[in-house]
Amino acid sequence: MRKAFKKQSLTYLLFFLLIMVAYWQIAFLQNSVQYDLIDVVLPWRYFVTECFMNGEWPLWNPYQQCGYPIYADPQYPIFTPEVLLLAPTIGYSNITLHYLLLFYIAMAGVGMFKLSYFLLQDKFSAGFAGVVYCLSGFFVGHASSLTLIIAGAWLPFVIYYFLKLRSFLFWKNWVKFTFFGFLMASSGYQPISFILLYLLLVFVFYYLAQDYKNKNLIHFKKWFGLMVFSAFIILLCMLPILVGIIDSYPYVTRMGEVSPENLIKGSFTLKSFLSFFLPFGTVANDFDLGTDISMANIYTGIFPLLLFISSFFTKRSPELKIIAFFAISCFLISLGNDLPLRLWISKLPLMGTFRFPAIFRLFSIFGIALLSAHLLKGFSFKSFKYRLEIVILLTVLFGYFLVFGILYSQADFLYWAESFHSADFKQNVLNSTLKQRILLQLVLQIILYVAFLIFQIFCKLKNTVFVFALALVDLLVAVQFCIWGTGINAGEPMEIYAHLDKKLKGFPAPIYKPLINTSDFSAAFFPLWHNTNIFEKRISCDCMTSFIFKKHELLFNDYKRLSDSLLQNPWFYLSDHILPVSTLSKDSIYSTKTVFIEDSIFKNNLNLKVLESDQVEMNFFSPNRWGFSTVSKNNVLLNILQSYYKGWKCYVNKKPEEIIKSNLLFTSVFLKSGFNQVEFRFENKKLKYSVSISLIFFVLLFYFTIRSFFEK
């Protein structure tokens, strides 16, 4: 057992070392990660860390979007093993995210290695599959999207234990399948899990037909029963996430079915085909790809792609045939703009709930890695009848591309190349043209292939070793080319860390100033531009998220004049100028203290008057609890520029008071004359019960998973 554990540990270590080399700028803190990873993931995880460190449940984020239930956001769920482990202990910083990113990419390679070894029974080929998968264009292209990286990391583990449980109905295979299924479904980008369900269903139908033919339905029933039981346990472990989604469903946009226009948004376009051979051409915005640059990279290396194509002319196991069929199908679906397949499958359950057809290409890359490794297992140049002709053909082909690239570049390549000593590589990438990038990668690929061919002739490497080494170096070079466009920027990680470390800790009372002065831009610092008020501990209406309240979009997009006037107020204030919401107009200009409320409530609450002597002060503040004291000679309306949401309760002088929705989005409460102590509390007993149930089942699942790794 110890010997097997040491071998597994060595495999894990080798993949971690490989990823550290491939992403050395991130591993050695030379450059900062960028885009969503630092603009979205970092501030949200920073907020969760602050909550746990200060004894608060991370339920309500008051700083962005005028407050929203962060526990209910399915983009980056809070109640996951990673967050519950790191947030209360070491906490989240930009440095934490650097190494989390590397950890997940390395685990992608490990998972593919384990799956490939199970199917191919050859460690060398399995290592090849792991390298191709984790160094592919999907991971470097989405290096700023943590949930997509997480989904890609756990995907091969889930398939591996799914197939292994089919062959061996042991409890340890079942518990591992359930554990990794939970990790992927809870922490990864959920649409990847939706797509995976359909792949697993194809396997289920295949095995059902096989067992029916062999009159072995008893085995199928046991195996399928375990699958259903796994789904039940996964759902129990995900209860807090499911409760959050159900709670927020009536309030937010982008829940449920997606419009046909959005279904094909973010496709893998025909122009993106360039990344099959020259991914460096797709990393800047000078070339109109018709999609985001993160969605345009499918590179797996030249040789793995050729091996994948050749694998269709060889004998394969039924499992490999299914994976190959699914890989091609997913690739065709990823072409959302150019084929109707994405719209057709949107009629299937769950398939109409997400955008970005390009994410389907993960399963295409998965298939390329696995099928190319299958062919590599017995690969030999001697197996080709016309070996010399093939070498000549490839040489002519690369020569043609070289000549074409030189002519296409219009002789501006040398001038661009000479400028590299005077400016950083990132800036040169951004300033380069498509022609220059194509030519540079063509030249380096030809040099690489010629060097390896010469090395092969003189050193006489085994064919498999030669192909493996060539593919590895090719992919490492490609990662270095592409990472500057999609993964890193010129920011210095330690400077960012030091800057964040100086920010206010805990939850001091937010500054009392108009929200027009607390935009995210006013708190930005390179390379953080969005959601920055979380670090400043200021209330803001700004946000960068797809989890946004419907009424927030309505107020700030359709009723711009009203929202502009409201932003002239601090985040809490008194008012007496109320109007029925039925009189609200998009074109009228309103006073900063104008408040629109429901018509039915307006009829019963007209006796309001605010005097200059009236006062409102904050007594205490935390994300889930606010306290105010007011003194007024008449009845008044206390307005809080925080989103109206079902979890909030109000207590005036320790007695429950009804919260009303004001100005389409915000929270208000009527107060009687005199002195009042007002307290707002965020309460969600259903969520707390679901967390308790989830933790019980997850702890048991985690215990048996760890135990299964050490049991013979």
PyMOL commands that set and color helices and strands:
alter all, ss='L'
color gray80, all
select helices_A, chain A and resi 2-22+24-27+36-53+70-72+81-86+94-120+123-134+137-141+146-167+171-187+190-213+217-237+239-248+260-263+270-276+279-282+293-295+302-313+318-334+341-345+357-376+381-383+387-409+413-422+425-431+434-459+463-486+493-501+515-517+521-523+533-536+550-558+560-566+581-583+599-602+685-710
alter helices_A, ss='H'
color red, helices_A
select strands_A, chain A and resi 32-33+60-61+68-69+488-489+572-575+577-580+594-597+615-622+625-632+636-643+648-652+655-657+660-662+666-671+674-682
alter strands_A, ss='S'
color yellow, strands_A
deselect
rebuild
show_as cartoon
